[in-house]
């Protein structure tokens, strides 16, 4: 992940403040670590959508008691936790698309 460039993009393009920027960076680092993936490699291989699909966790999943994907540990509401992680991944995906 290109943390410095991503941070700058979050501030300058998305207009985020320090807290949300820190949260997005932390969540992306966590996803790369827990899923053992590299966001830049996934984007260059044209399979970042696979990452986003994997992070999709619906109300039906929650009702069925489906656990979170991979090694991702969520304390509290799994659906909300997965939505936060997926949102961070979407931000990184948008960053990658905009730098082309």
FENBEL-V992581 format. One record per residue. RES is the residue in one letter. PHI is phi as a letter, one per 40 degrees, with the letter a starting at -180 (none if undefined). PSI is psi in whole degrees, 0 to 359 (* if undefined). D_CENTER is the distance of its C-alpha to the mean C-alpha in Angstrom with 2 decimals. Layout:
res->[RES:RES]
phi->[PHI:PHI]
psi->[PSI:PSI]
d_center->[D_CENTER:D_CENTER]
This chain:
res->[X:X:X:X:X:X:X:X:X:X:X:X:X:X:X:X:X:X:X:X:X:X:X:X:X:X:X:X:X:X:X:X:X:X:X:X:X:X:X:X:X:X:X:X:X:X:X:X:X:X:X:X:X:X:X:X:X:X:X:X:X:X:X:X:X:X:X:X:X:X:X:X:X:X:X:X:X:X:X:X:X:X:X:X:X:X:X:X:X:X:X:X:X:X:X:X:X:X:X:X]
phi->[none:c:d:c:c:c:d:d:c:d:c:c:c:c:g:c:c:d:c:c:c:c:c:c:c:c:c:c:d:c:c:d:c:c:c:f:b:b:d:c:c:c:c:c:c:g:b:c:d:c:c:c:c:c:c:c:b:c:c:c:c:c:c:c:g:c:c:c:c:f:c:c:c:b:c:g:c:c:c:c:c:c:c:c:c:c:c:c:c:c:c:c:c:c:d:c:c:c:c:c]
psi->[141:79:312:312:321:316:312:318:317:321:309:329:313:343:26:152:178:315:305:327:313:318:314:315:315:317:321:317:317:316:315:317:307:328:356:53:164:117:319:321:316:320:315:333:1:34:28:332:328:321:312:320:318:328:357:125:112:172:325:320:315:316:327:355:23:133:170:154:156:216:18:120:127:123:124:214:113:319:315:319:316:323:320:317:318:321:319:317:321:321:317:321:314:319:312:319:323:345:358:*]
d_center->[11.29:13.59:13.10:16.30:16.00:12.47:13.94:16.99:15.33:13.52:17.02:19.29:17.76:15.63:18.10:15.92:17.86:17.48:15.97:12.95:12.48:12.81:10.38:7.50:8.84:9.37:6.11:4.95:8.52:8.51:6.33:8.61:11.44:11.35:10.82:13.02:11.45:11.46:9.06:12.31:14.35:12.33:12.60:16.24:17.05:16.01:13.92:10.34:11.26:11.86:8.31:7.59:10.96:10.50:7.92:10.63:12.87:15.93:18.85:20.89:18.73:19.18:22.86:23.38:21.99:19.43:17.40:13.71:12.82:13.49:14.24:11.72:14.11:13.84:16.79:18.00:16.89:14.56:13.91:12.94:10.84:8.84:8.78:7.50:4.47:4.28:5.55:3.68:2.27:5.80:7.12:6.90:8.39:10.87:11.72:12.58:14.57:16.41:17.57:19.47]
